Amino acid sequence: MTIGMISLQISSFECIHWSQFCYSASAIATLATTATPPTTTREGLVSSAADSLSNLANFFVDSFEFSKKHALSTSTNLTKVRQSQGVRHPASSSKKVSQIKNPAPSFPLILTCGIEENLEAKMNHFLELGISVSDFADIISSQPKILDCGMNSSVCPTIEALREAVGSNENMVRVIKKFKLKSLWEKEALSTSTKLTKWRQYQGVTKVCATDFHRNAELVIRFLEQKGFEKPQIRKMVSGVPRILICKVEANLEAKMNYFLELGFSTSDIADVVSVHDRILSYGLDSTIRPAIEALRTVMGSVENLLRVMKGLRFYYVPLIPRHFVQNVSFLQALGIPTESIRKRIVQLYGPLMQKPETLKGIVARAEAKWGVSRSSNMFFYAVDLLCRINEENLDSKCRVFESFGWDRSDVVLLFRSAPFCLMLSEGNIKAKLRFYMSEMGYDVGFIRKRPVLLSFSWEKRVWPRHLVLQILKDRALVDENVPLFKAVTMTESKFLRQYIQPFEDAVPNLHHIYVNSISSSAQQEIKSFIKSEIEA
C-alpha cells in the first residue's frame, strides 16, 4: 500500500491533519508487539500502522454504518496515551494494543481497542438498547473509559441505573455528555468527575464502589417517590443534577426536602429549583440554605416571589445572601426606592446586591455623580448593574471609541443615562455599528443618541439582513427610496416578513432565501470576523 493510497484513505475519514495521523499511527505501531523497533520515517509509520487503522475504520463503517465523521471522531494524540503508560519502545513493553489500560480520559483508546472482544460487544449492546450510532459516538467521545470497563460488571448496571432514573435514552445521553462523568463506569463510580470530585472532597466522602452507586440511586428515587415527586419531576432533577443519585438520603436529601415542603413549595417547584441549582445539594441546610432563604423571605414577602427569585438567582451567591443582601436592600430602601421596585428587579440586581455594602454605596455614588443617573430614573437599576460589571477604565476606553466618531463626552453621558446597556457592548461591536450607521447610512450623533435601540440590536442577526432586503427592494423600485432602516429594524420578525418579504416573493423569487441565508451561521461568522478586525484596527 503506497503512501498516496494511505493518505487518501485517511483523508476520506476526515483525519484532520497528517501530523495527527502520524501521532495515531506512531502510537499503534509502538504499542503493538513487534520484533523490531518502529522506524521513525513517514514511510515506516504508514507501513506499521496502516492495517490497524484501516481495519478499525472499516469495522465502524462496514459493520455499523458509522458516518465517516464519527469513524475517527475520537482519534487524538495517542502518543500521550503511550507516554502515560511509560511505553517508549515496543521492546520495553509486553502489552498488546487491546491491553493498554487507564489512559488519560482526554486521549481515548478507541484506536487501540480490540474489535471482537471489546468494541463489537459494547456497540451491539448500545444499539440493541435503541441508542443511535451518533449518540454512541458522543458517549464514547465524552466517556472514553467505557472502552476500558467490563460490560457485565460496570457498563450494563450503570446504564440501567441511569435509564431508570432519567426515563429515556435521550435524557441518559444528555446526562452523560453534559456532566462529563468520566469514571461512571469504573468501580470508583463518579469519583473522578471534575464537579463530583470537588463535591466529594467538600463532603469528605470516600470512594464509592459501583454497587453502592446503584443501591444509593435506588434509595434516592424511592425516597423522592415517597415524598410525592412524580416520575417526570424526578427525571428533571436527575437530568439537571445527576449527582443527586449519590446524595445520602438521611444525611442530606430528607432534611432539605422537608424544609422546602414546609415552606409551602410544591414538588414541582422543588424540582424546578433543584434542576437548575446543583449547589443546593452541597450547601448545608442550617449553615447556609436556611439563613439565605429566611433573608430572601424578609424582602420578597410571598412564597411566589421567593420562588421566582430562587429560580432566577445564581446559587453560588447563596452564602453571601445573609451577609450582604439584607444590608444592601436596606440601603436602597433608605435612598427612597420602593420595596416593590426592588422586588421586581431582584433577579436583575443579584450582582450588585451581593456586593459588599461599601462597594454598592460607591457604585450608586458613581452612577449619580459621574453619570447623572437619578435614583428615580427607570434606568437606575440598569446603570448600577453595568457599573458593577465594568470598571471605569473600560468605560473610558469605550467612551473614546464614541469620541473617535465625533461624539462629545457629554453625548456619551446622555446615551448612558437613557440606555446604559449600550456601554455593555464590546469596543469592536460599538465601532462596527457606528461605522455602519454614521458612515454608510449617514446618521448623525443626535439621531443615534435619541434612538439607542439601534445599538442594542444584533447587527449580524437583525440589522444587516434587514438592510440587505431593503436595498434589494429599493434597487428594484419596489419600495420607496426613503423607507428608513430604523423602521424596518424595530419591527417584529412577523411584521417584517409580512411587510417586506411576502408581498414581493413574486417580484423577487429568492428574496426570502436571501434573507434567511444572511442570518445563517456562516454569514454571522463573516460579520463577527469583521467586528474582530474592527477591534484590531
Secondary structure, DSSP 8 states (H G I E B T S, - for coil): --HHHHHHHHHHTT---HHHHHHHHHHHHHHS--SS----SHHHHHHHHHHHHHHHHHIIIIIH---HHHHTTT---THHHHHHTT---GGG----GGG-----TTS--GGGS-IIIIIHHHHHHHHHTT--HHHHHHHHHH-GGGGGS-IIIIIHHHHHHHHHHH-SHHHHHHHHHHHT-TTTTSSSTTTT-HHHHHHHHHHT-----HHHHHHHHHHHHHHHHHTT--HHHHHHHHHH-GGGGGS-IIIIIHHHHHHHHHTT--HHHHHHHHHH-GGGGTS-IIIIIHHHHHHHHHHH-SHHHHHHHHHHS-GGGGGGIIIIIHHHHHHHHHTT--HHHHHHTTTTTHHHHTS-HHHHHHHHHHHHHTT---TTSTTHHHHHHHHHHS-HHHHHHHHHHHHTTT--HHHHHHHHHH-GGGGGS-HHHHHHHHIIIIIIS---HHHHHH-THHHHS-IIIIIHHHHHHHHHHHHTTSS-TT--HHHHHTS-HHHHIIIIIGGGTTTSTTHHHHHHHHTSHHHHHHHHHHHHHHHH-
